[in-house]
Structures are given as C-alpha cells and as structure tokens.
Amino acid sequence: MRRWTITIALLLLIVTLADHIGAQEVDAARRARLYEPLIVAASIKHRVDPRLLWTVAWLESGFQPYVTSGAGAQGMMQFMPATAWRYGLRDPFDPAQAVDAAARYLRDLQEMFGRRLDLILAGYNAGEGAVRAFRTGRKLILSDGRVINPKGIKSTIPPYRETVNYVTNGAQVFGMLVRTGYFSDRRLARLRNIESPNEEEQEALVTVDLEEAPEDIVDLKKGSVYAVEEIPFPPAKKSATHSVYIH
C-alpha cells in the first residue's frame, strides 16, 4: 500500500510540475524516486521535514548525485568543500552521505530560523550568516575580511537575485509536495514537531511552516529590484537547475 501511495503521489507531482517545467525537470522528478528512501531515513534520524530535504535536492541538482559546479560544489546536495568539512561529509558524490549531511545542515537551519521555510531555504542558499545580517540590517565581517551587507540593508532574506529566485522556486516546489500529499502514507502522515520524550513520538517527523512569500520578497521578485545584485563571496555556483550558493 505504501508503495502505491508514494507512486501515485509522484505521478501527480510530475503532472503538476509538467505544467510549469520542461522534460529535464520531469526526468528529475522520476529520478527522485530512487533516493526517497534515503530522504525518509535521514528525515527521521535528524528530525527534518522530508519535503524540505526533497525540495533542496530538487533545487540543487535535480537529484543528480555526480554533478560538479563551476565553483566546485559537488554532489546531489551541492556541498562546497568548506560546508562539507563542517558537516563531516567525506564523499559528497555518495548519495547516502550527501543526504545525511544535508539533513543535518537543514536541521540546524530549522532550529535557527524557527522552521520558517523561506528563511531555511535562504540560509541553505546564501548562508545563515547572510540571513541574519540582512534580517537585522547589520553588516557582517568574516574572519577573512569579507563583508556581508556592508550598507546595512534590512531585508527578510538576503536580497540577492539568486537567493530570491531560490526561495520563491523552493516555496513553489514545497507547496506542490504538500498539495499532492507527498510522503503521506500512514507512518509519514504523522508529520509534526517532536516535543515528547516518548519513544514512539520520537519516530515522528518534523514539519516546517509553509507560508506565502513575505511581501518584500514578492516585491523583489516582481519588480526585479534587487538591493544587491551579486553574492559577494565566493562566486555563485551553477547547479543542474539554476545557480545557488551554499555558505
């Protein structure tokens, strides 16, 4: 029953996505099926929303485990070397290792940003330091002397073109997963925050909040007015779907 539930949901998702994307992305949706057991396992282990992990894999590489970007980001979850080292990822081309490391990173972002989807996605794309710097309107000086938000701009998310696109596209994909009931078989339907020490409830999965994009993000997108045109460090990397950055 579980297999048929997930398969039907996948077909519905592909049909929904096909209205907006091309054949390459439809292939990615089919390819995702191979790695969903890893996503479910990592989501339960590290208490992250599986739909969030699925969305990031879609955005980063279209579920391609062996891609390398021009800036050196590697694997299905497109880890830069510094981030891979930070999370103990030895082989970013190993799907199991990459998904596990990404789940741990997303778990940390969930905790930092109160499980808000827009901020989590922005953090994965531009770095949590950048999200905090723009939310507070303060500049951030890194240990190597590079500066984030030197003008003290205040924005819900880093107002980089690629980050705005990443967040809006990610919210759309996540919303499709929600609407199609993805990961909604009997066991996975228990998606909720884990508060109780009860062992059975510890098996449940954590959810992130799906909200409409804040008005300032919508304004950035619709008006094509970006406070900062380029991410100042390091050069943006290209993934199989579109450019992204991981700090």
Buried (B, 14 or more C-beta within 10 A) or exposed (E): EEEEBBEEBBEBBBEBBEEEBEEEBBBBBEBBEEBBEBBBBBBBEBBBBBBBBBBBBBBBBBBBBEBBBEBBBBBBBBBBEEBBEBBEBEEBBBBBBBBBBBBBBBBBBBEBBEBBBBBBBBBBBBBBBBBBBBBEEEBBEEEEEEEBBEEEBBBBBBBBBBBBBBBBBBBEBBBBBBEBBBBBBEEBEEBEBEEEEEEEEEEBBBBBEBEEBBEBBEEBBEEEEBBBEEBBBEBBBBBBBEBBBBB
